[in-house]
Amino acid sequence: MTKMLLQQGAIENAHTIQAANNNVGLHLNNLLCEAEATIHELGNFEANQQSHQNQGSGGGGGGGGLGSGSTGKTTFSNIIGSGGPSVTSCTGSEIDKQVGLWERRVKGLRRMILGWDQTKPPDLLNRIDIDVTGCGSVSLRLYEPLEGAISTKFKVQWSSRSDFSNVVGEREVNEWTSFHGCMGAVCSLGELIQGRRYFFRAAAGNIKGWGPYKLSTPNCVVPSSWRDVETRENRFAGKQRNLDDLFNAVRLARPEDASEIALDATAPAKRAIKKKTTIKQLFSAASKFQKNLKRGIYLACVLYHEDKLLLTNEDFVPVIEIDETFTSNLHTDFYWLMKVACTWDDVRLLRVDMERNASSAIHFRTKLLSAACQMQSALSITDLGQLYYKPLRDVHGTVVLSCVNCIKSPKSISVLNSRWIPLNKIHKKLALSTEDSSINELLMNSIQDQINYHQVSNIRLPRGLYVGYLKMQSSVDVIQVVVPVKAPNVLPHCKIRDNPHVSA
């Protein structure tokens, strides 16, 4: 019962424990004596009542001996006036009911006294694990004793000496946690001095007091960080200032006729103006989307909401042509577009700046930005999502660069020549792709893979310390790394522990 209450968040009453810790046994004995005395008085009262009734049966005036005006005599109301409610389920006289009630109370008090006498402080804790969680903080995991008396609380002490002759501090822990079937508690301590050695011990307690102390494992730790060994700063320290300086340098180096850059990134965003669907948009959008993809390079956008996919009226994903030809170093331009995809809001400004440059080296990248702007305008959205990790290519040399994004509100897409189709209906119409399949078939058959990749690549690892493995393949224009199928955004890894901090 006690463990169940502790699991549900029950804690001891600090005021009651402090006042009655040494007087509980005496208090229970006093209650027992009072209950036994009450039973004795009730028995005497019943015997006296029967004797008076026998004397009064011979004459009419014998009943006056129990009048309310008599003094110094025990009356029924004096005995049971504060004895509690009567037990209506009992049979017999009212006195018999009260006697039965007090007898049950005596039995309960005797059991409580026996339990109190047999209760002892808890034994040694089963285990105390400690981790350094920061430059000035530690965390202890306390496991209750496996045998002995029940534990209801813990006390943690820490000292700068192994014999605990100078206790620096202590803390009581009343909140319980389950560690894979074993009950215990977690104690997080902060504001410790960095670089100072601390010793820790803990004890379990209950209403009878505290048990013996047990040292932690390890028995001492030094709050520190691995960066202290080589005096290295945090890699993110000062990076915000460096980025601001770099941004200002780029802004000042721009020509006077360049497009304007918004300086205040923290300003509240303007309310999005909802575009009205017009007949003009019906024809303009229809002319931009491609269905029969010929040799060249195209930009596709896979937009999904729950189990539905946005398709045009021709049952094809929105596709816009980039160019009829593409450069040999497509991977370089593709990775560049991946970086641009991190800030789709700046595509228009970047395209305006690049169009002013007549260099042939950036001509293809300008067309990439133009296709992205057309897609944004046709779909009436700015965020096209995340680029699929590889271009799709068929045997004829046609290439498709695909963007994938999850739309929270389907109503934000206001395109007349498009509709939301359930994915299961799309899968029924698809044919198995082969090496000779066209780019249209390859694109439609890869939709589920693209959606799965987009979903799993946005899952973050839980907090903890991991060990990773880097396996890389490098060529002239591309570097490939091995990643897990279910977590393509991280390297192959294995979790060591929940605590990510590494001490010195």
Secondary structure as the mmCIF struct_conf table of DSSP 4:
data_model
#
loop_
_struct_conf.conf_type_id
_struct_conf.id
_struct_conf.beg_label_comp_id
_struct_conf.beg_label_asym_id
_struct_conf.beg_label_seq_id
_struct_conf.end_label_comp_id
_struct_conf.end_label_asym_id
_struct_conf.end_label_seq_id
HELX_RH_AL_P HELX_RH_AL_P1 THR A 2 GLN A 7
TURN_TY1_P TURN_TY1_P1 GLN A 8 GLY A 9
HELX_RH_AL_P HELX_RH_AL_P2 ALA A 14 ALA A 20
TURN_TY1_P TURN_TY1_P2 ASN A 21 ASN A 23
HELX_RH_AL_P HELX_RH_AL_P3 VAL A 24 GLY A 56
TURN_TY1_P TURN_TY1_P3 SER A 57 SER A 57
BEND BEND1 GLY A 58 GLY A 59
TURN_TY1_P TURN_TY1_P4 GLY A 60 GLY A 61
HELX_RH_3T_P HELX_RH_3T_P1 GLY A 62 LEU A 66
TURN_TY1_P TURN_TY1_P5 SER A 68 GLY A 69
BEND BEND2 GLY A 72 LYS A 73
HELX_RH_AL_P HELX_RH_AL_P4 PHE A 76 ILE A 80
TURN_TY1_P TURN_TY1_P6 GLY A 81 SER A 82
BEND BEND3 GLY A 83 GLY A 83
TURN_TY1_P TURN_TY1_P7 THR A 88 SER A 89
BEND BEND4 GLY A 92 GLY A 92
HELX_RH_AL_P HELX_RH_AL_P5 GLU A 94 GLN A 118
BEND BEND5 ASN A 126 ASN A 126
STRN STRN1 ARG A 127 GLY A 134
TURN_TY1_P TURN_TY1_P8 CYS A 135 GLY A 136
STRN STRN2 SER A 137 TYR A 143
BEND BEND6 LEU A 146 ALA A 149
STRN STRN3 LYS A 153 SER A 159
BEND BEND7 SER A 160 ARG A 161
TURN_TY1_P TURN_TY1_P9 SER A 162 ASP A 163
BEND BEND8 SER A 165 ASN A 166
STRN STRN4 VAL A 167 VAL A 173
STRN STRN5 THR A 177 PHE A 179
TURN_TY1_P TURN_TY1_P10 HIS A 180 GLY A 181
STRN STRN6 CYS A 182 LEU A 189
HELX_LH_PP_P HELX_LH_PP_P1 LEU A 192 ILE A 193
TURN_TY1_P TURN_TY1_P11 GLN A 194 GLY A 195
STRN STRN7 TYR A 198 ASN A 206
TURN_TY1_P TURN_TY1_P12 ILE A 207 LYS A 208
STRN STRN8 GLY A 209 TRP A 210
STRN STRN9 LYS A 214 VAL A 221
HELX_RH_3T_P HELX_RH_3T_P2 TRP A 226 ASP A 228
TURN_TY1_P TURN_TY1_P13 VAL A 229 THR A 231
HELX_LH_PP_P HELX_LH_PP_P2 ARG A 232 ASN A 234
TURN_TY1_P TURN_TY1_P14 ARG A 235 GLY A 238
HELX_RH_AL_P HELX_RH_AL_P6 LYS A 239 ALA A 253
BEND BEND9 ARG A 254 ARG A 254
TURN_TY1_P TURN_TY1_P15 GLU A 256 ASP A 257
BEND BEND10 ALA A 258 ALA A 258
HELX_LH_PP_P HELX_LH_PP_P3 SER A 259 GLU A 260
BEND BEND11 LEU A 263 LEU A 263
TURN_TY1_P TURN_TY1_P16 ALA A 265 THR A 266
BEND BEND12 ALA A 267 ALA A 267
HELX_LH_PP_P HELX_LH_PP_P4 PRO A 268 THR A 277
HELX_RH_AL_P HELX_RH_AL_P7 ILE A 279 LYS A 288
BEND BEND13 PHE A 289 PHE A 289
BEND BEND14 LYS A 291 ASN A 292
BEND BEND15 ARG A 295 GLY A 296
STRN STRN10 ILE A 297 HIS A 305
TURN_TY1_P TURN_TY1_P17 GLU A 306 ASP A 307
STRN STRN11 LYS A 308 THR A 312
TURN_TY1_P TURN_TY1_P18 ASN A 313 GLU A 314
BEND BEND16 ASP A 315 PHE A 316
STRN STRN12 VAL A 319 ASP A 323
BEND BEND17 GLU A 324 GLU A 324
BEND BEND18 SER A 328 SER A 328
HELX_RH_AL_P HELX_RH_AL_P8 LEU A 330 VAL A 340
HELX_RH_3T_P HELX_RH_3T_P3 ALA A 341 ASP A 346
HELX_RH_AL_P HELX_RH_AL_P9 VAL A 347 GLU A 355
TURN_TY1_P TURN_TY1_P19 ARG A 356 ARG A 356
HELX_RH_3T_P HELX_RH_3T_P4 SER A 360 ILE A 362
HELX_RH_AL_P HELX_RH_AL_P10 HIS A 363 LEU A 379
TURN_TY1_P TURN_TY1_P20 SER A 380 SER A 380
BEND BEND19 THR A 382 THR A 382
STRN STRN13 GLN A 386 LEU A 387
HELX_LH_PP_P HELX_LH_PP_P5 TYR A 388 TYR A 388
BEND BEND20 TYR A 389 LYS A 390
STRN STRN14 LEU A 392 ARG A 393
TURN_TY1_P TURN_TY1_P21 VAL A 395 HIS A 396
STRN STRN15 VAL A 399 CYS A 406
BEND BEND21 LYS A 408 LYS A 408
HELX_RH_3T_P HELX_RH_3T_P5 PRO A 410 SER A 412
TURN_TY1_P TURN_TY1_P22 LEU A 416 ASN A 417
STRN STRN16 SER A 418 PRO A 422
HELX_RH_AL_P HELX_RH_AL_P11 LEU A 423 LYS A 429
HELX_LH_PP_P HELX_LH_PP_P6 LEU A 430 SER A 433
TURN_TY1_P TURN_TY1_P23 GLU A 435 ASP A 436
HELX_RH_AL_P HELX_RH_AL_P12 ILE A 439 ASN A 445
TURN_TY1_P TURN_TY1_P24 SER A 446 SER A 446
HELX_RH_AL_P HELX_RH_AL_P13 ILE A 447 VAL A 456
TURN_TY1_P TURN_TY1_P25 SER A 457 ASN A 458
HELX_LH_PP_P HELX_LH_PP_P7 ILE A 459 PRO A 462
BEND BEND22 ARG A 463 GLY A 464
STRN STRN17 LEU A 465 GLY A 468
STRN STRN18 MET A 472 SER A 474
BEND BEND23 VAL A 476 ASP A 477
STRN STRN19 ILE A 479 VAL A 481
BEND BEND24 VAL A 485 LYS A 486
TURN_TY1_P TURN_TY1_P26 PRO A 488 ASN A 489
BEND BEND25 VAL A 490 VAL A 490
BEND BEND26 PRO A 492 PRO A 492
STRN STRN20 HIS A 493 ARG A 497
BEND BEND27 ASP A 498 ASP A 498
#
